[in-house]
Amino acid sequence: MKATGIIRKIDELGRVVIPKEIRRNFKIREREPLEFFVDNNGEVILKKYSPIGELGNFVRAYADSLHEVMGHIACITDRDNVIAASGAPEKEFVNRPFSAAVEQVIQTRKSVLIHDTRQHEYYKNESEENASKFVSEAIAPIISDGEVIGAVIMGTKDRDVKLGDLELKLVETASGFLSRQMG
């Protein structure tokens, strides 16, 4: 564990303020749930809570099913990282931040079909390292209780394949199903 040098006191209601720098660096937003852990040394650890991540093996199996049905790479994310992927090496996607397009979809709360990631407006200002791993992709936000908790992504690296309405409808169906699992 790394010390920050920042010290805060607990107020009379038992609250403590998380410093702005830490909230900004770890993308902790207002009203975002945090989970508390206590280790054997008496240290209290706060971790961003991922409701979609709580589905664990179910989400991995769902990504596997999407890949098996369509043959494209399937990913399921929470608000910060890819939590399940199928059709590509896990180390390439899982526990890694997602693309700028996924962030845009989360912000707009609308599904999107991107035929060419090199030309799409969501990627026009992206650096080479943050560019999409896909040539074409379909993305649908997962919305539960009015909050976006993640996204379902289907993509291809094959330049000769363009995803279409069928793939978009499939990721929208998957996101709707996953949101109902959270309810």
C-alpha positions as CSV (number, residue, x, y, z in Angstrom):
1,M,0.0,0.0,0.0
2,K,1.2,3.5,-0.9
3,A,1.0,6.4,1.5
4,T,-0.4,9.7,0.2
5,G,0.6,11.9,3.0
6,I,-3.0,13.2,3.2
7,I,-4.7,13.1,6.5
8,R,-8.4,13.7,7.2
9,K,-10.4,13.6,10.5
10,I,-13.7,11.8,10.9
11,D,-16.5,14.3,11.7
12,E,-19.2,13.9,14.4
13,L,-21.4,11.9,12.0
14,G,-18.6,9.4,11.2
15,R,-17.9,10.8,7.8
16,V,-14.5,11.4,6.2
17,V,-13.8,13.4,3.1
18,I,-11.9,11.6,0.3
19,P,-9.5,14.2,-1.1
20,K,-10.3,15.7,-4.5
21,E,-7.0,14.5,-6.0
22,I,-7.7,10.9,-5.0
23,R,-11.3,11.1,-6.4
24,R,-10.0,12.6,-9.6
25,N,-7.2,10.1,-10.1
26,F,-9.4,7.1,-9.4
27,K,-12.5,8.5,-11.1
28,I,-14.6,8.3,-8.0
29,R,-17.8,10.2,-8.8
30,E,-20.5,11.6,-6.5
31,R,-22.9,9.0,-5.1
32,E,-20.6,6.2,-6.4
33,P,-20.7,3.2,-4.1
34,L,-17.5,2.2,-2.3
35,E,-16.9,-1.1,-0.6
36,F,-15.1,-1.4,2.7
37,F,-12.5,-4.0,3.5
38,V,-10.6,-4.6,6.7
39,D,-7.3,-6.6,6.7
40,N,-5.7,-8.5,9.5
41,N,-3.5,-5.5,10.4
42,G,-6.6,-3.3,11.2
43,E,-6.3,-1.3,8.0
44,V,-9.5,-0.1,6.3
45,I,-9.4,-0.3,2.6
46,L,-11.9,1.4,0.3
47,K,-12.6,0.0,-3.1
48,K,-14.9,1.1,-5.9
49,Y,-17.9,-1.2,-5.9
50,S,-18.7,-2.8,-9.2
51,P,-22.3,-4.2,-9.2
52,I,-21.8,-5.9,-12.5
53,G,-18.5,-7.3,-11.3
54,E,-20.5,-9.1,-8.5
55,L,-22.0,-11.3,-11.2
56,G,-18.5,-12.8,-11.7
57,N,-18.7,-16.2,-13.4
58,F,-22.2,-15.4,-14.8
59,V,-20.8,-12.4,-16.7
60,R,-17.9,-14.4,-18.1
61,A,-20.2,-17.2,-19.2
62,Y,-22.5,-14.6,-20.9
63,A,-19.5,-13.1,-22.8
64,D,-18.6,-16.6,-23.9
65,S,-22.1,-17.2,-25.2
66,L,-22.1,-13.9,-27.2
67,H,-18.8,-14.9,-28.7
68,E,-19.9,-18.5,-29.5
69,V,-23.1,-17.3,-31.2
70,M,-21.6,-14.5,-33.3
71,G,-17.9,-15.4,-33.6
72,H,-16.8,-11.8,-32.7
73,I,-15.0,-10.7,-29.6
74,A,-17.4,-10.0,-26.7
75,C,-16.6,-7.8,-23.7
76,I,-18.6,-6.7,-20.7
77,T,-17.4,-3.7,-18.7
78,D,-18.2,-2.0,-15.4
79,R,-17.8,1.8,-15.2
80,D,-14.0,1.6,-15.4
81,N,-12.6,-1.6,-16.8
82,V,-13.4,-4.6,-18.9
83,I,-14.5,-7.3,-16.5
84,A,-15.1,-10.2,-18.9
85,A,-14.0,-10.9,-22.5
86,S,-14.3,-13.8,-24.9
87,G,-12.8,-14.5,-28.3
88,A,-9.4,-12.9,-27.6
89,P,-6.7,-13.4,-24.9
90,E,-8.1,-12.2,-21.6
91,K,-4.9,-10.3,-20.8
92,E,-5.6,-8.1,-23.8
93,F,-8.9,-6.8,-22.4
94,V,-9.8,-7.9,-18.9
95,N,-9.0,-5.5,-16.1
96,R,-7.9,-2.9,-18.6
97,P,-9.6,0.5,-19.2
98,F,-12.0,0.6,-22.1
99,S,-12.0,2.8,-25.2
100,A,-13.1,6.4,-25.6
101,A,-16.2,5.2,-27.4
102,V,-17.4,3.2,-24.5
103,E,-17.0,6.3,-22.2
104,Q,-19.0,8.3,-24.7
105,V,-21.7,5.6,-24.8
106,I,-21.8,5.6,-21.0
107,Q,-22.1,9.4,-21.0
108,T,-24.9,9.5,-23.7
109,R,-26.6,6.4,-22.4
110,K,-27.3,5.3,-26.0
111,S,-26.1,2.3,-28.0
112,V,-23.8,2.9,-30.9
113,L,-22.7,0.9,-34.0
114,I,-19.3,2.0,-35.3
115,H,-18.4,0.7,-38.7
116,D,-14.9,2.1,-38.8
117,T,-13.2,3.1,-35.5
118,R,-10.5,5.0,-37.4
119,Q,-13.1,7.4,-38.8
120,H,-15.7,7.7,-36.0
121,E,-16.0,10.9,-34.1
122,Y,-15.6,9.1,-30.7
123,Y,-12.1,8.2,-31.7
124,K,-10.9,11.3,-33.6
125,N,-8.9,12.7,-30.7
126,E,-7.6,9.5,-29.3
127,S,-3.9,8.8,-29.0
128,E,-2.4,5.6,-30.6
129,E,-2.3,3.8,-27.2
130,N,-5.9,4.6,-26.4
131,A,-7.2,3.8,-29.9
132,S,-9.8,1.0,-30.2
133,K,-8.6,-2.6,-30.5
134,F,-11.4,-3.1,-32.9
135,V,-12.0,-2.1,-36.5
136,S,-15.8,-2.2,-36.1
137,E,-17.8,-2.4,-32.9
138,A,-21.3,-2.4,-31.3
139,I,-21.6,-0.9,-27.8
140,A,-24.7,-0.8,-25.5
141,P,-24.8,0.7,-22.0
142,I,-26.0,-1.4,-19.1
143,I,-28.4,0.7,-17.1
144,S,-29.7,-0.4,-13.7
145,D,-31.9,1.7,-11.4
146,G,-31.3,4.7,-13.7
147,E,-27.5,4.5,-13.4
148,V,-25.1,3.3,-16.1
149,I,-23.1,0.5,-14.5
150,G,-21.2,-0.7,-17.5
151,A,-21.5,-1.7,-21.2
152,V,-21.6,-4.7,-23.5
153,I,-19.3,-4.6,-26.5
154,M,-19.0,-6.7,-29.5
155,G,-16.1,-6.1,-31.9
156,T,-14.0,-7.4,-34.7
157,K,-10.3,-6.8,-35.6
158,D,-10.9,-8.1,-39.2
159,R,-10.9,-5.2,-41.7
160,D,-13.1,-7.2,-44.1
161,V,-15.9,-7.5,-41.5
162,K,-18.3,-4.7,-40.6
163,L,-20.7,-5.3,-37.7
164,G,-24.3,-4.4,-38.4
165,D,-27.8,-4.1,-37.0
166,L,-27.9,-7.7,-35.8
167,E,-24.8,-7.2,-33.6
168,L,-26.2,-3.9,-32.3
169,K,-29.5,-5.6,-31.4
170,L,-27.6,-8.5,-29.7
171,V,-25.5,-6.2,-27.5
172,E,-28.7,-4.2,-26.6
173,T,-30.5,-7.4,-25.7
174,A,-27.5,-8.5,-23.6
175,S,-27.3,-5.2,-21.8
176,G,-31.0,-5.3,-21.1
177,F,-30.7,-8.8,-19.7
178,L,-27.8,-7.9,-17.5
179,S,-29.5,-4.8,-16.2
180,R,-32.5,-7.0,-15.1
181,Q,-30.1,-9.3,-13.3
182,M,-29.0,-6.4,-11.2
183,G,-32.5,-5.5,-10.2
